[in-house]
Amino acid sequence: YAGTAGHRRVHFFLLATTLLLSACGPGGAPVDLVIRDVTVYSGDRGEAFVANVAIKDGKYLAIDETRRRSFRPNSSIDGQGLYMTPGLWEMHAHIADAEDQNLDPGIFLRFGITGIRDAGGFEAIIADHEKRRVNEPGIIPVIHSVGPTLNGEAFAAFHRTVSSAREATAIVDDLV
């Protein structure tokens, strides 16, 4: 191959770019879903913007504010009049505060809530929900438990009573 090392790098870059772009084929990059003309509240800027959102393998591939990029989706959704935000958090919920009436955390997803901070409940029920979330992705949000409720007296069946700071420290140390 004639030429300098710099020329070879430029030629290699042009060849690699050409091959990469040709892999996209006619109509753009293959994706699973495109949501066209959706109003996006990204959380990192003050104003909403309209964009085309491309999703592949369950993850955002592109949020195209210019709406000029070309994609080849398996399916698409007209997003006009719809809104997209990052997943929301429920910061105080009791998912499992009664053994016979535990709340189905799946209902939170219908409202865009993808994470829950459980403020106290039966630990075994929370653990069951976590197993379900891992085994059936997309069914329930992530649940972060604050751990057991430690009180001087029990106001609910899931509370742990403690009579001293030393006892409370031992319980917390056992959790970690």
Secondary structure, DSSP 8 states (H G I E B T S, - for coil): --S-HHHHHHHHHHHHHHHHHHHT-TTSEEEEEEEEEEEE--SSSSS-EEEEEEEETTEEEEEESS----EEEEEEEE-TT-EE---EEEEEE-TTSSTTS---THHHHTTTEEEEEE-S--HHHHHHHHHHHHHSTTSS-EEEE----EESS-SSTT-EE-SSHHHHHHHHHHH-
